[in-house]
Amino acid sequence: MKKFLTIFSLLLIGLGTTYAQQTATFAQYMFNGLAINPAYAGSHSAMEASFLGRFQNVGLPGAPTTQTFSLHSPLKNKRVGVGLLFIHDKISVINQTGVHFSYAYRIPLKSNQASLSFGVQGGASIYNAQYSQLDLFNNPQNGGSDPLLSNDLRSSRPNIGAGIYYSSKLTYVGISMPSMMNNVFDRGTGVTTVNQSIPLILNAGHVFTLNKLLKVKPNFLFKMINNKPVEIDLNTTFLFDEVIWFGVSYKSAKQIIGITQFKINDQLQCGYSYTITGGPLKTAELGSHEFMVSYLFQYNKKGIVSPRYF
């Protein structure tokens, strides 16, 4: 097990310049907009808190895990929204933690109860790679430690982001750059260890009514990063009786994802998704799991008047 973990980590390091975990695109991104777009802040009628946990390639030692907690709310005039986002990534001995504050300004549009929001965010990312924990570097039988690779790396960098978000009762469109700084993490050795690229994300969705009990919402997400293939997520979910979401996604990384979400009441929702991956990892993994919980705070006894679809 430890040997596999070491080899897995070396593969990450041996790719040359390693890329830091980029902006996470969760399977349930359509229910957690603040994680990819700061303009989403304050888009609901009241304060909302969300937690999302993703556990990738279960069965592989050192496989990636990601947790995010977001809190956002409109202010009294409803045109301004603020938000707070925590993200933690871990893969083998490498950890990255980000804290971001978001501000959004919303312009109401007369048609279709719609609005157009412009958002910015600022924060910092902390990168921590404990290479000295890898057995291969500290095992005398392997020739001792490599002074370049056995040194741990701990560094922090600032980050800013921006986005635009259009939403009506049945439609949303977003474009964002959650990370606009090409941060470089190194150990002062003259060798670049980690690059953090700048992603551009475009996503949209629309709700269609099929009958009194059933609605369908197709979504898509495109994620573009320099010198990397475009990531594509095509998703369709169905809503039964305004209570249960269920659907499926296909990602360009040869992944098929089953998604379900339960609306427990007007305030509390829980979601789960399961990912099956094709390609080289198919025979080694046991699948990937993602859990989501969101809570919408009510400020009055009348409750939430209209349902939220994203």
C-alpha positions in Angstrom: 0.0 0.0 0.0 2.7 2.5 1.0 4.8 1.5 -2.1 1.8 2.2 -4.3 1.3 5.6 -2.6 4.9 6.5 -3.2 4.7 5.5 -6.9 1.4 7.4 -7.3 3.0 10.6 -5.8 6.1 10.2 -7.9 4.0 10.1 -11.0 2.6 13.5 -10.0 6.0 15.0 -9.4 7.6 13.3 -12.4 5.4 15.1 -14.9 7.9 17.9 -14.8 6.2 21.1 -13.6 3.3 19.9 -11.5 0.0 21.8 -11.8 -1.8 22.7 -8.6 -5.3 21.5 -8.1 -7.3 23.8 -10.3 -10.7 25.2 -9.6 -12.8 22.2 -8.6 -15.7 21.4 -10.9 -18.0 19.2 -8.9 -20.5 16.8 -10.3 -23.2 18.8 -8.6 -21.9 22.2 -9.8 -25.5 23.2 -10.8 -26.4 23.3 -7.1 -23.3 25.0 -5.8 -22.6 28.0 -8.0 -20.4 30.0 -5.6 -17.7 27.3 -6.0 -17.1 28.3 -9.6 -18.5 31.9 -9.9 -18.3 34.8 -7.4 -21.2 36.5 -9.2 -23.5 33.8 -7.7 -23.2 35.4 -4.3 -26.6 36.5 -2.9 -28.5 34.9 -5.8 -31.0 33.3 -3.4 -33.7 35.0 -1.4 -31.9 34.5 1.9 -28.6 33.3 3.3 -27.5 29.9 2.1 -24.9 27.5 3.6 -23.6 24.6 1.5 -21.1 21.7 2.1 -19.8 19.5 -0.6 -17.4 16.6 -0.2 -15.9 14.7 -3.2 -13.9 11.5 -2.9 -12.4 10.5 -6.2 -11.1 7.1 -7.4 -12.0 5.3 -4.2 -9.8 2.3 -3.8 -6.6 4.0 -5.0 -4.2 5.0 -2.1 -3.6 8.7 -2.0 -6.6 9.4 -4.4 -7.9 13.0 -4.5 -10.4 14.3 -2.1 -12.0 17.7 -2.1 -14.2 19.5 0.5 -15.8 22.9 0.1 -18.0 25.0 2.4 -19.7 28.1 1.1 -21.9 30.8 2.7 -23.5 33.6 0.8 -26.4 36.0 1.3 -28.0 39.1 -0.3 -27.9 42.3 1.7 -31.0 44.3 2.6 -31.3 46.1 -0.7 -31.1 42.7 -2.5 -28.8 44.2 -5.1 -25.6 43.4 -3.3 -24.5 39.8 -2.3 -21.6 38.7 -0.3 -20.1 35.3 0.1 -17.4 33.2 1.8 -15.8 30.1 0.3 -13.5 27.5 1.8 -11.9 24.8 -0.4 -9.5 22.0 0.6 -7.9 19.6 -1.8 -5.7 16.6 -0.9 -3.9 14.2 -3.2 -1.4 11.8 -1.7 1.0 14.0 0.4 -0.1 17.2 -1.3 -2.7 19.6 0.3 -4.1 22.8 -0.9 -6.4 25.1 1.0 -8.2 28.2 -0.3 -10.2 30.9 1.4 -12.1 33.4 -0.8 -14.4 36.4 -0.1 -17.0 37.3 -2.8 -18.9 40.4 -3.7 -21.6 40.6 -6.3 -23.7 43.4 -7.6 -27.1 42.5 -9.1 -29.0 44.5 -11.8 -32.7 43.6 -11.9 -34.1 43.0 -15.4 -37.7 43.7 -16.1 -38.3 40.6 -18.2 -38.9 37.1 -16.7 -38.0 38.2 -13.2 -34.4 38.0 -14.3 -31.2 39.6 -13.0 -27.6 40.1 -14.2 -24.9 39.9 -11.6 -21.2 41.0 -11.7 -19.0 39.5 -9.1 -15.4 39.6 -7.8 -13.6 37.6 -5.2 -10.3 37.8 -3.4 -8.4 35.4 -1.1 -5.4 33.2 -0.8 -4.3 29.6 -1.5 -2.0 27.6 0.8 0.0 24.8 -0.8 1.6 22.2 1.4 3.5 19.2 -0.1 5.0 16.9 2.5 7.4 15.0 0.2 9.5 13.8 3.1 6.7 11.4 4.1 7.2 9.4 1.0 9.1 6.2 1.9 11.2 6.1 -1.2 13.0 9.3 -0.4 13.9 8.2 3.2 14.6 4.5 2.6 18.4 3.7 2.7 17.8 0.7 0.5 16.8 3.1 -2.3 20.0 5.1 -2.1 18.9 7.5 0.6 17.0 10.7 0.0 16.9 13.0 -3.0 17.7 16.5 -1.7 15.5 18.1 -4.5 12.5 15.9 -4.0 12.6 15.1 -0.3 12.3 18.8 0.8 8.8 19.7 1.8 7.0 22.7 0.3 4.8 25.1 2.1 3.8 28.3 0.5 0.9 30.7 0.1 -0.2 32.9 -2.7 -2.9 35.6 -3.2 -5.8 35.0 -5.6 -8.4 37.1 -7.3 -11.4 36.1 -9.5 -14.3 37.5 -11.4 -17.5 36.4 -13.0 -20.9 37.3 -14.6 -24.1 35.5 -13.8 -27.5 35.8 -15.5 -30.5 34.1 -13.9 -34.3 34.1 -14.2 -36.8 31.7 -12.7 -36.1 29.0 -15.3 -32.7 29.9 -16.8 -29.1 30.6 -15.8 -25.9 31.4 -17.6 -22.5 32.0 -16.0 -19.0 32.9 -17.2 -16.2 33.1 -14.7 -12.5 33.1 -14.0 -12.3 32.0 -10.4 -8.5 32.2 -10.4 -6.9 35.1 -12.4 -3.4 34.8 -11.1 -0.8 32.4 -12.6 0.7 31.5 -9.2 4.0 29.6 -9.1 4.9 27.5 -6.0 8.6 26.5 -5.6 11.1 25.6 -2.9 13.7 28.2 -3.7 15.7 25.7 -5.6 15.4 27.4 -9.0 13.1 24.6 -10.1 9.4 25.4 -10.6 7.5 22.8 -8.6 3.9 23.9 -9.2 2.0 26.1 -11.6 -1.5 27.3 -10.9 -3.1 28.0 -14.3 -6.0 30.4 -15.1 -9.3 28.6 -15.9 -12.2 30.0 -17.9 -15.6 28.5 -17.1 -18.8 28.8 -19.0 -22.0 27.0 -17.8 -25.7 27.3 -18.4 -29.0 25.5 -17.8 -32.7 25.8 -18.4 -35.8 24.2 -16.8 -38.6 22.8 -19.0 -42.0 21.7 -17.7 -43.0 18.3 -19.0 -46.2 17.9 -17.0 -47.6 18.8 -13.5 -45.2 16.4 -11.8 -42.1 16.3 -13.9 -39.6 19.0 -15.0 -36.3 18.5 -16.8 -33.2 20.6 -16.6 -30.3 20.2 -19.1 -27.0 21.8 -18.0 -23.6 22.1 -19.5 -20.2 23.3 -18.3 -17.1 24.1 -20.4 -13.8 24.6 -18.6 -10.9 25.9 -20.6 -7.2 26.1 -19.4 -4.2 27.0 -21.5 -2.4 24.1 -23.1 -5.0 21.6 -21.8 -8.0 19.9 -23.5 -11.3 21.6 -22.9 -13.3 19.9 -20.1 -16.9 19.3 -21.0 -19.7 18.3 -18.7 -23.1 17.5 -20.2 -25.9 16.9 -17.7 -29.6 16.3 -17.6 -31.6 16.1 -14.4 -35.3 15.5 -13.8 -37.4 17.0 -11.0 -40.3 14.9 -9.7 -43.0 16.7 -7.7 -40.7 19.6 -6.7 -39.0 17.2 -4.3 -36.6 14.7 -5.9 -33.9 15.5 -8.6 -32.4 12.6 -10.5 -30.2 12.5 -13.6 -27.0 11.7 -15.3 -23.9 13.5 -16.5 -21.2 12.8 -19.1 -17.7 14.3 -18.8 -15.1 14.5 -21.5 -12.7 12.6 -19.2 -14.7 9.5 -20.0 -16.8 9.7 -16.8 -20.5 8.9 -16.3 -22.1 10.3 -13.2 -25.4 9.5 -11.6 -26.9 12.4 -9.6 -29.8 12.6 -7.1 -30.9 15.3 -4.7 -33.7 15.3 -2.1 -35.5 18.5 -1.0 -36.3 17.6 2.6 -38.2 20.9 3.1 -38.0 24.5 1.8 -34.7 25.1 3.6 -32.8 21.8 3.6 -31.5 19.8 0.6 -29.2 16.8 0.4 -27.5 15.4 -2.7 -25.3 12.5 -3.8 -23.5 11.5 -7.0 -21.5 8.5 -8.1 -18.9 8.6 -10.8 -17.7 5.7 -13.0 -14.5 6.4 -14.8 -13.3 4.7 -18.0 -9.8 4.6 -19.4 -6.7 3.4 -17.5 -8.2 3.9 -14.0 -11.2 1.8 -14.7 -9.8 -1.5 -13.4 -8.1 0.1 -10.4 -10.8 2.3 -8.8 -14.0 1.6 -7.0 -15.7 4.8 -8.2 -16.0 8.3 -6.9 -18.5 9.7 -4.5 -19.8 13.2 -3.9 -22.0 14.4 -1.0 -23.8 17.7 -0.8 -25.9 19.4 2.0 -27.3 22.9 1.6 -29.4 25.0 4.0 -31.4 28.1 3.1 -32.1 30.4 6.1 -35.6 31.9 6.4 -36.1 35.4 7.7 -39.9 35.3 8.0 -42.7 32.9 8.8 -44.1 33.0 5.3 -41.3 30.8 4.0 -39.9 30.6 0.5 -42.6 31.6 -2.0 -41.2 30.2 -5.2 -39.0 27.2 -5.8 -35.3 27.5 -6.6 -33.9 25.3 -9.5 -30.3 26.4 -9.2 
